[in-house]
Structure formats: C-alpha cells, structure tokens
Amino acid sequence: KDGHEWICDSPMGRVRVKFAEPNRLGVMDHDVKLPSGEINHNPFRVLQNGRGSEVVFTLYRRPNVTDEAYDADARQIEEDLQQLKHLLEKSNGRKSS
C-alpha cells in the first residue's frame, strides 16, 4: 500500500489501484493505473439482496484490445469474483458452490 493506492502485480505488469472513498452505498469503484500510465475506471458495486448481497463488476473494453486479451480479462475477473464468493461464504459458515 502506498498512501491511498494499492500496488499490485498483474498480467499487465505492476499496477496501482485506487478505490473510491469508503461509503455506505456499496460503491467500490476503482481506478487501475497501468505501467503505460493509462488509467482504467472499473465500476464495482455491492448490492443488498434480501438477506445477502450481489456483487456487480463492469468490464469495459480498452481501446485496441484484442478479443483474446479481452476474454483473458473477463476470465481473470470471473476467477477473482469466484474467489471472493468463496471467502465470503466461508467467513459466514456457508458452503461455496
């Protein structure tokens, strides 16, 4: 962590991630600064749904990204969301599917 940003290794190299300020609305949007200096905005929401919640992530296609690279991004996000689901269900004593 560096100030208000997280520094992470990614398939695109070392990136900087800055999340929206903590809030009660479930908004977890974050900007990712790529090694090239390009910044990508990622809408990310947690929505209450009955006694649980739903997580919604919007993947925007960056300019000049190939179909293969876009599909790889989508697969990585799907894996990350499945891992998040598993961790949350584990912490709540539920079985993950």
C-alpha positions in Angstrom: 0.0 0.0 0.0 1.2 3.4 -0.9 -0.9 6.2 0.6 -4.4 5.7 -0.8 -3.3 3.3 -3.5 -2.5 -0.4 -3.6 0.4 -1.6 -5.7 -0.2 -5.0 -7.4 1.4 -7.3 -9.8 -0.9 -8.2 -12.7 -0.7 -9.9 -16.1 -0.1 -6.4 -17.5 2.7 -5.7 -15.1 2.8 -3.7 -11.9 -0.3 -1.6 -11.5 -1.6 1.0 -9.0 -5.2 0.6 -7.7 -7.1 3.4 -6.1 -10.6 2.6 -4.6 -13.5 5.0 -4.1 -13.6 6.5 -0.6 -15.4 4.2 1.9 -19.1 4.7 1.7 -22.4 3.2 2.9 -23.7 2.8 -0.7 -21.8 -0.3 -1.7 -19.7 1.6 -4.3 -16.3 0.1 -4.6 -15.3 1.6 -7.9 -11.6 1.7 -8.5 -9.1 3.1 -11.0 -6.2 1.0 -12.2 -3.1 2.8 -13.5 -1.3 0.5 -15.9 2.5 0.6 -16.4 1.9 2.7 -19.6 0.3 5.4 -17.4 -3.2 4.6 -18.8 -5.9 4.7 -16.2 -8.9 2.4 -16.4 -12.0 3.1 -14.4 -13.7 -0.1 -13.0 -17.3 0.2 -11.7 -17.8 -2.2 -8.8 -20.9 -2.4 -6.7 -22.2 -4.4 -3.8 -26.0 -4.5 -3.8 -28.2 -5.7 -1.0 -30.5 -8.5 -2.0 -32.7 -9.9 0.7 -30.5 -11.3 3.5 -27.5 -11.4 1.2 -25.9 -9.3 -1.4 -24.8 -9.3 -5.1 -21.5 -8.1 -6.4 -21.6 -6.3 -9.8 -18.4 -5.6 -11.8 -18.4 -3.9 -15.1 -15.6 -4.8 -17.5 -15.0 -2.1 -20.1 -13.1 -3.0 -23.2 -10.0 -0.8 -23.6 -9.2 0.6 -27.0 -7.1 -1.6 -29.3 -7.6 -4.7 -27.0 -7.8 -7.9 -29.0 -10.6 -10.4 -28.5 -8.1 -12.8 -26.8 -6.9 -10.1 -24.3 -10.5 -9.0 -23.5 -11.5 -12.7 -23.0 -8.5 -13.2 -20.7 -9.5 -10.1 -18.7 -13.0 -11.5 -18.3 -11.8 -14.9 -17.2 -9.5 -13.3 -14.6 -12.3 -11.2 -13.2 -14.6 -14.3 -13.1 -11.9 -16.1 -11.1 -11.4 -13.2 -8.8 -15.2 -12.9 -8.2 -15.5 -16.7 -7.5 -12.6 -16.4 -5.0 -14.4 -13.5 -3.3 -17.6 -15.5 -3.2 -15.8 -18.5 -1.6 -14.1 -16.3 1.0 -17.3 -14.5 2.0 -19.3 -17.7 2.2 -16.5 -19.4 4.2 -16.5 -16.5 6.7 -20.3 -16.7 7.0 -20.2 -20.5 7.5 -21.9 -21.3 4.2 -20.9 -23.8 1.6 -19.5 -22.2 -1.6 -20.8 -23.5 -4.9 
